[in-house]
Amino acid sequence: MAHFYLNESLASVEVGALVELTGTEARHAVTVSRVASGETLVIGNGAGLVVTGIVTAAEPTRLALTVTTVVSTAAASPGIWLAQALAKGDRDEMAVQAATELGIDGVIPWSASRSISRWEGAKVAKGRQRWAAIAREATKQSIRPWLPEVGEVVSTKQLAILAASTQMLVLHPEGVASLATIEPDGRDVVVVVGPEGGISPAELDLLSSAGATAVRLGDNVLRTSTAGPAAVAVLSAKLGRW
């Protein structure tokens, strides 16, 4: 399988054009992955454009290839977003990684009332950058044409506002409807996943009153790290992505 790298500055190109990787991406390709001249490499811009080409130069700070194919993929519509509650350890990061590999279009960090982990002060920017880096690496690993967006951390009240303009589905073991029975209504879908301690009754009431629907995945109660990716898989099948 060809190696896949990202160059967000990559614009429209044609077959036969010369495309370059520089900086960290070039250094990783040449010194870590040992990509050499003559090999096939795939480069995307994270916004739907993916080019494949033959490497013509492989230096520690610069890698160049001659483009042989160009593919442009439109953004998925409706989109699937994951509102992931902040969780202790790396469980929220595991959710972001897996959901990205499965095709999520965006991630919203949620500071739930029962979240043990908190992004405050300098941790706000650091946490978001960390999630963005995880999503970026997962995008490269899964060879995705689109890099998912990582939004600003939100409170429950801010999340409730979003419920008015999206099809918001709150994963909850006591949800009346099964996720598998929910029909997409054309709006972007936002899957809400609570922290280790679950979503509080007050939060569930607030989101429900704002237009969200509480749904269950099945009889089993999944961890915060696996619930979101499982829901993304179900929705991807229902939306015809798979």
Stockholm file with secondary structure:
# STOCKHOLM 1.0

chainA/1-242         MAHFYLNESLASVEVGALVELTGTEARHAVTVSRVASGETLVIGNGAGLVVTGIVTAAEPTRLALTVTTVVSTAAASPGIWLAQALAKGDRDEMAVQAATELGIDGVIPWSASRSISRWEGAKVAKGRQRWAAIAREATKQSIRPWLPEVGEVVSTKQLAILAASTQMLVLHPEGVASLATIEPDGRDVVVVVGPEGGISPAELDLLSSAGATAVRLGDNVLRTSTAGPAAVAVLSAKLGRW
#=GR chainA/1-242 SS CCEEEECTTCCCCCTTCEEEEEHHHHHIIIIISCCCTTCEEEEECSBSEEEEEEEEEEETTEEEEEEEEEEECCCCSSCEEEEEECCSTTHHHHHHHHHHHHTCSEEEEECCTTCSSCCCTHHHHHHHHHHHHHHHHHHHHHTCSBCCEECCCBCHHHHHHHTTTSEEEEECTTCSEEGGGCCCCSSCEEEEECCTTCCCHHHHHHHHHTTCEEEECSSSCCCHHHHHHHHHHHHHHHTTCC
#=GC SS_cons         CCEEEECTTCCCCCTTCEEEEEHHHHHIIIIISCCCTTCEEEEECSBSEEEEEEEEEEETTEEEEEEEEEEECCCCSSCEEEEEECCSTTHHHHHHHHHHHHTCSEEEEECCTTCSSCCCTHHHHHHHHHHHHHHHHHHHHHTCSBCCEECCCBCHHHHHHHTTTSEEEEECTTCSEEGGGCCCCSSCEEEEECCTTCCCHHHHHHHHHTTCEEEECSSSCCCHHHHHHHHHHHHHHHTTCC
//
